[in-house]
Amino acid sequence: MIKRIVLIAGFESFNAELYRKAADLASSRCPELDIRVFSDRNITTNSAEVETALKNADVFFGSLIFDYDQVVWLRERIIDIPIRLIFESALELMSLTKIGAFSIGDKPKGMPKPIKFILDKFSNGKEEDKLAGYISFLKIGPKLLKFIPVQKVQDLRNWLIIYGYWNAGGSENVASLFWTIAEKYLYLKIGDIPPPLETPNMGLLHPDYPGFFTSPQQYLQWYLVGRVSDLSKGGQDAHPTKLQDVHPTKLQDVHPTKLQDAHPIRVQDVHPTKPVIGILLYRKHVITKLPYISKLVGYFEKAGLIPLPSFINGVEGDVAVRDWMTSDHETQQ
């Protein structure tokens, strides 16, 4: 029997193709899954198709939907869908979240005190407290999974597991999200579901490096002995390739969370004539491997600059600049 999941993501039209790839991947392993992917724009531009998809949906999944008219329109059309998963959206939508026996605002018995405290916040009458409680729960909830009783609140556990896949991002994780819903709630045969492929909330990257860096110091260590050496071969600008040869000039806190026992590599120590340019990127753009990132880094390097590409979730920009790109002198001003 065919089961339908409808996904609507707001503010993420750039990710629409990624979600469609994830849907195709999920359906290829489970042909009984019918997954429809829309962006919030489709609610306005193609409302008839969205409404038709929602009418026969078994699961609604929404994220980043805030527009008042869209929220009102959606509420009327998803209220009777058995499973409703809404993350990081208007409270009027998130309050409709329901998966199995768990609904937002419930206070399941047998909960650990930290989780009970946060769930109580969401039940508070004040809107700002509800939002704060929801965000707090999503941030720490997955880390507390091992403390949540398996039998008593399995649906709450599954809600957090599903969010863990969504927050991790990428087509493989979104496909695993679909499989988790299909196996646990649509009773479809899936088989082994891989754990989330994790990406740090904040980090640094380079197109020529296969993973991520957790601090500018780590990035520059790699850059000094690798990338910069390759770029400047044959050029007139010689530069030190040994870390102990660099000379301090600026950005004095470029080391992992200001580790006191580390020998900080200061950004402009890398080369006496090449400025280091900080670049802030959205984490989801990095996870989805949007092609502009490698082009942007390449443009800076071709201009004789040293890029420091950092990625953030969206709200940590000030933290990245303060902790990774600001000197002690600038902090004191």
TIROVEX-214439 format. One record per residue (C-alpha): x, y, z. Coordinates in steps of 0.02 Angstrom, whole numbers, padded with zeros to 5 digits, always signed. Example, Ala and Ser with C-alpha at 12.3 -4.5 7.8 and 13.67 -1.06 7.14 Angstrom:
+--------+--------+--------+
!     xx !     yy !     zz !
+--------+--------+--------+
! +00615 ! -00225 ! +00390 !
! +00684 ! -00053 ! +00357 !
+--------+--------+--------+
***
This chain:
+--------+--------+--------+
!     xx !     yy !     zz !
+--------+--------+--------+
! +00000 ! +00000 ! +00000 !
! +00068 ! +00171 ! -00050 !
! +00106 ! +00291 ! +00093 !
! +00132 ! +00476 ! +00062 !
! +00248 ! +00600 ! +00147 !
! +00233 ! +00784 ! +00102 !
! +00382 ! +00895 ! +00141 !
! +00373 ! +01084 ! +00133 !
! +00530 ! +01184 ! +00173 !
! +00531 ! +01373 ! +00187 !
! +00675 ! +01491 ! +00148 !
! +00765 ! +01346 ! +00067 !
! +00724 ! +01349 ! -00117 !
! +00911 ! +01316 ! -00147 !
! +00888 ! +01148 ! -00059 !
! +00736 ! +01092 ! -00157 !
! +00841 ! +00986 ! -00275 !
! +00932 ! +00905 ! -00128 !
! +00767 ! +00856 ! -00047 !
! +00705 ! +00785 ! -00211 !
! +00863 ! +00681 ! -00225 !
! +00835 ! +00620 ! -00047 !
! +00655 ! +00577 ! -00091 !
! +00711 ! +00480 ! -00245 !
! +00842 ! +00388 ! -00142 !
! +00715 ! +00343 ! -00009 !
! +00585 ! +00285 ! -00136 !
! +00713 ! +00182 ! -00232 !
! +00738 ! +00075 ! -00077 !
! +00553 ! +00076 ! -00030 !
! +00439 ! +00088 ! -00183 !
! +00286 ! +00101 ! -00070 !
! +00342 ! +00275 ! -00018 !
! +00266 ! +00421 ! -00113 !
! +00363 ! +00577 ! -00062 !
! +00311 ! +00749 ! -00124 !
! +00433 ! +00894 ! -00100 !
! +00384 ! +01078 ! -00105 !
! +00456 ! +01245 ! -00051 !
! +00351 ! +01374 ! +00040 !
! +00341 ! +01472 ! -00122 !
! +00236 ! +01333 ! -00197 !
! +00098 ! +01370 ! -00072 !
! +00074 ! +01535 ! -00164 !
! +00125 ! +01490 ! -00341 !
! +00051 ! +01315 ! -00352 !
! -00072 ! +01299 ! -00209 !
! -00186 ! +01176 ! -00300 !
! -00047 ! +01047 ! -00320 !
! +00008 ! +01068 ! -00139 !
! -00171 ! +01051 ! -00078 !
! -00199 ! +00893 ! -00181 !
! -00040 ! +00816 ! -00110 !
! -00091 ! +00857 ! +00068 !
! -00266 ! +00782 ! +00050 !
! -00201 ! +00604 ! +00044 !
! -00045 ! +00626 ! +00149 !
! -00001 ! +00509 ! +00292 !
! +00140 ! +00621 ! +00353 !
! +00170 ! +00808 ! +00344 !
! +00346 ! +00873 ! +00371 !
! +00375 ! +01061 ! +00378 !
! +00521 ! +01174 ! +00419 !
! +00554 ! +01362 ! +00420 !
! +00377 ! +01415 ! +00379 !
! +00335 ! +01585 ! +00453 !
! +00232 ! +01685 ! +00329 !
! +00065 ! +01721 ! +00413 !
! -00045 ! +01685 ! +00262 !
! +00048 ! +01523 ! +00225 !
! +00035 ! +01469 ! +00407 !
! -00153 ! +01498 ! +00410 !
! -00173 ! +01408 ! +00243 !
! -00071 ! +01258 ! +00302 !
! -00154 ! +01241 ! +00472 !
! -00322 ! +01211 ! +00391 !
! -00252 ! +01078 ! +00274 !
! -00137 ! +00977 ! +00388 !
! -00243 ! +00966 ! +00546 !
! -00312 ! +00795 ! +00498 !
! -00147 ! +00719 ! +00437 !
! -00104 ! +00581 ! +00563 !
! +00081 ! +00623 ! +00581 !
! +00135 ! +00804 ! +00584 !
! +00317 ! +00853 ! +00608 !
! +00350 ! +01040 ! +00606 !
! +00520 ! +01109 ! +00653 !
! +00585 ! +01288 ! +00670 !
! +00425 ! +01369 ! +00609 !
! +00287 ! +01482 ! +00673 !
! +00218 ! +01423 ! +00841 !
! +00045 ! +01409 ! +00764 !
! +00114 ! +01269 ! +00655 !
! +00235 ! +01189 ! +00778 !
! +00094 ! +01171 ! +00904 !
! +00014 ! +01046 ! +00783 !
! +00162 ! +00927 ! +00798 !
! +00102 ! +00750 ! +00829 !
! +00191 ! +00584 ! +00808 !
! +00113 ! +00428 ! +00881 !
! +00060 ! +00466 ! +01059 !
! +00171 ! +00619 ! +01075 !
! +00111 ! +00796 ! +01043 !
! +00200 ! +00961 ! +01074 !
! +00145 ! +01024 ! +01244 !
! +00124 ! +00850 ! +01317 !
! +00207 ! +00809 ! +01482 !
! +00244 ! +00622 ! +01474 !
! +00267 ! +00537 ! +01641 !
! +00435 ! +00465 ! +01689 !
! +00537 ! +00601 ! +01605 !
! +00709 ! +00653 ! +01670 !
! +00700 ! +00821 ! +01761 !
! +00799 ! +00922 ! +01631 !
! +00683 ! +00866 ! +01491 !
! +00527 ! +00889 ! +01597 !
! +00583 ! +01067 ! +01637 !
! +00600 ! +01110 ! +01452 !
! +00434 ! +01029 ! +01405 !
! +00350 ! +01127 ! +01544 !
! +00415 ! +01285 ! +01464 !
! +00327 ! +01243 ! +01302 !
! +00164 ! +01223 ! +01396 !
! +00182 ! +01398 ! +01470 !
! +00056 ! +01526 ! +01411 !
! +00188 ! +01652 ! +01355 !
! +00236 ! +01638 ! +01173 !
! +00418 ! +01686 ! +01202 !
! +00434 ! +01550 ! +01334 !
! +00359 ! +01421 ! +01218 !
! +00482 ! +01466 ! +01081 !
! +00629 ! +01466 ! +01201 !
! +00577 ! +01297 ! +01270 !
! +00558 ! +01223 ! +01097 !
! +00727 ! +01285 ! +01036 !
! +00812 ! +01227 ! +01196 !
! +00734 ! +01056 ! +01181 !
! +00789 ! +01033 ! +01001 !
! +00965 ! +01086 ! +01046 !
! +00992 ! +00971 ! +01193 !
! +00858 ! +00839 ! +01168 !
! +00956 ! +00726 ! +01049 !
! +01103 ! +00726 ! +01172 !
! +00987 ! +00664 ! +01310 !
! +00913 ! +00521 ! +01210 !
! +01002 ! +00392 ! +01317 !
! +00912 ! +00460 ! +01471 !
! +00738 ! +00453 ! +01395 !
! +00645 ! +00293 ! +01442 !
! +00627 ! +00184 ! +01287 !
! +00457 ! +00108 ! +01323 !
! +00368 ! +00254 ! +01407 !
! +00405 ! +00390 ! +01281 !
! +00462 ! +00301 ! +01124 !
! +00371 ! +00426 ! +01013 !
! +00464 ! +00571 ! +01093 !
! +00628 ! +00478 ! +01064 !
! +00582 ! +00451 ! +00882 !
! +00538 ! +00635 ! +00862 !
! +00712 ! +00681 ! +00921 !
! +00794 ! +00548 ! +00813 !
! +00703 ! +00616 ! +00660 !
! +00755 ! +00793 ! +00703 !
! +00935 ! +00733 ! +00722 !
! +00933 ! +00675 ! +00540 !
! +00854 ! +00838 ! +00483 !
! +00976 ! +00948 ! +00578 !
! +01125 ! +00848 ! +00512 !
! +01068 ! +00891 ! +00335 !
! +01122 ! +00818 ! +00169 !
! +01028 ! +00703 ! +00052 !
! +01085 ! +00543 ! +00140 !
! +01023 ! +00603 ! +00309 !
! +00857 ! +00664 ! +00239 !
! +00832 ! +00496 ! +00154 !
! +00865 ! +00410 ! +00321 !
! +00736 ! +00526 ! +00399 !
! +00607 ! +00465 ! +00273 !
! +00655 ! +00284 ! +00306 !
! +00640 ! +00307 ! +00494 !
! +00464 ! +00376 ! +00477 !
! +00418 ! +00241 ! +00352 !
! +00478 ! +00098 ! +00461 !
! +00418 ! +00157 ! +00631 !
! +00252 ! +00237 ! +00584 !
! +00200 ! +00184 ! +00409 !
! +00247 ! +00001 ! +00442 !
! +00347 ! -00018 ! +00283 !
! +00494 ! -00137 ! +00271 !
! +00657 ! -00039 ! +00260 !
! +00802 ! -00138 ! +00333 !
! +00956 ! -00059 ! +00409 !
! +00949 ! +00130 ! +00425 !
! +01119 ! +00216 ! +00440 !
! +01151 ! +00335 ! +00586 !
! +01162 ! +00521 ! +00547 !
! +01314 ! +00582 ! +00452 !
! +01370 ! +00719 ! +00570 !
! +01433 ! +00892 ! +00524 !
! +01485 ! +01013 ! +00662 !
! +01373 ! +01164 ! +00691 !
! +01524 ! +01276 ! +00666 !
! +01685 ! +01238 ! +00576 !
! +01801 ! +01278 ! +00432 !
! +01827 ! +01196 ! +00264 !
! +01925 ! +01204 ! +00103 !
! +01878 ! +01128 ! -00066 !
! +02043 ! +01034 ! -00072 !
! +02019 ! +00954 ! +00100 !
! +01902 ! +00804 ! +00118 !
! +01837 ! +00844 ! +00293 !
! +01809 ! +00991 ! +00410 !
! +01918 ! +01089 ! +00530 !
! +01860 ! +01130 ! +00706 !
! +01969 ! +01285 ! +00729 !
! +02063 ! +01413 ! +00625 !
! +02225 ! +01349 ! +00702 !
! +02191 ! +01176 ! +00635 !
! +02144 ! +01248 ! +00465 !
! +02301 ! +01356 ! +00454 !
! +02413 ! +01213 ! +00505 !
! +02348 ! +01117 ! +00356 !
! +02353 ! +01270 ! +00244 !
! +02533 ! +01314 ! +00290 !
! +02609 ! +01146 ! +00254 !
! +02494 ! +01102 ! +00111 !
! +02385 ! +01220 ! +00013 !
! +02489 ! +01380 ! +00022 !
! +02647 ! +01286 ! -00026 !
! +02561 ! +01219 ! -00181 !
! +02491 ! +01389 ! -00230 !
! +02653 ! +01484 ! -00215 !
! +02767 ! +01362 ! -00304 !
! +02850 ! +01459 ! -00443 !
! +02791 ! +01625 ! -00371 !
! +02903 ! +01763 ! -00308 !
! +02829 ! +01760 ! -00134 !
! +02919 ! +01636 ! -00025 !
! +02840 ! +01599 ! +00142 !
! +02877 ! +01487 ! +00292 !
! +02813 ! +01310 ! +00281 !
! +02861 ! +01266 ! +00459 !
! +02741 ! +01323 ! +00593 !
! +02882 ! +01382 ! +00705 !
! +02941 ! +01502 ! +00569 !
! +02785 ! +01610 ! +00566 !
! +02791 ! +01781 ! +00647 !
! +02643 ! +01856 ! +00740 !
! +02557 ! +02012 ! +00675 !
! +02369 ! +02005 ! +00701 !
! +02211 ! +01905 ! +00740 !
! +02286 ! +01836 ! +00897 !
! +02149 ! +01718 ! +00950 !
! +02144 ! +01602 ! +00802 !
! +02153 ! +01441 ! +00898 !
! +02019 ! +01319 ! +00955 !
! +01904 ! +01411 ! +01075 !
! +02053 ! +01510 ! +01141 !
! +02146 ! +01358 ! +01208 !
! +02270 ! +01427 ! +01332 !
! +02393 ! +01285 ! +01312 !
! +02403 ! +01297 ! +01123 !
! +02530 ! +01402 ! +01027 !
! +02412 ! +01513 ! +00926 !
! +02443 ! +01529 ! +00741 !
! +02391 ! +01705 ! +00701 !
! +02302 ! +01728 ! +00537 !
! +02420 ! +01856 ! +00462 !
! +02571 ! +01754 ! +00518 !
! +02537 ! +01641 ! +00371 !
! +02617 ! +01758 ! +00245 !
! +02694 ! +01931 ! +00267 !
! +02611 ! +02005 ! +00112 !
! +02452 ! +01904 ! +00085 !
! +02303 ! +01960 ! +00190 !
! +02192 ! +01828 ! +00267 !
! +02007 ! +01852 ! +00227 !
! +01871 ! +01780 ! +00337 !
! +01723 ! +01706 ! +00243 !
! +01560 ! +01661 ! +00331 !
! +01455 ! +01524 ! +00249 !
! +01290 ! +01443 ! +00295 !
! +01312 ! +01267 ! +00361 !
! +01171 ! +01200 ! +00253 !
! +01256 ! +01270 ! +00098 !
! +01412 ! +01173 ! +00148 !
! +01317 ! +01012 ! +00184 !
! +01227 ! +01022 ! +00018 !
! +01391 ! +01058 ! -00072 !
! +01330 ! +01211 ! -00165 !
! +01454 ! +01245 ! -00305 !
! +01477 ! +01430 ! -00268 !
! +01584 ! +01389 ! -00115 !
! +01733 ! +01316 ! -00209 !
! +01721 ! +01456 ! -00338 !
! +01719 ! +01589 ! -00203 !
! +01871 ! +01516 ! -00115 !
! +01960 ! +01503 ! -00283 !
! +01926 ! +01686 ! -00324 !
! +02009 ! +01743 ! -00162 !
! +02160 ! +01633 ! -00193 !
! +02180 ! +01692 ! -00372 !
! +02179 ! +01871 ! -00305 !
! +02328 ! +01831 ! -00194 !
! +02226 ! +01820 ! -00034 !
! +02217 ! +01681 ! +00094 !
! +02035 ! +01629 ! +00127 !
! +01975 ! +01574 ! +00298 !
! +01807 ! +01493 ! +00252 !
! +01701 ! +01465 ! +00408 !
! +01525 ! +01396 ! +00416 !
! +01389 ! +01429 ! +00543 !
! +01208 ! +01375 ! +00571 !
! +01148 ! +01552 ! +00544 !
! +01142 ! +01625 ! +00719 !
! +01324 ! +01599 ! +00770 !
! +01398 ! +01730 ! +00654 !
! +01446 ! +01846 ! +00796 !
! +01524 ! +01701 ! +00892 !
! +01630 ! +01649 ! +00742 !
! +01691 ! +01827 ! +00716 !
! +01723 ! +01856 ! +00901 !
! +01811 ! +01692 ! +00940 !
! +01896 ! +01654 ! +00776 !
! +01930 ! +01819 ! +00688 !
! +01954 ! +01951 ! +00822 !
! +02119 ! +01996 ! +00906 !
! +02142 ! +02034 ! +01090 !
! +02178 ! +02215 ! +01042 !
! +02016 ! +02231 ! +00945 !
! +01918 ! +02150 ! +01085 !
! +01983 ! +02280 ! +01208 !
! +01930 ! +02428 ! +01100 !
+--------+--------+--------+
***
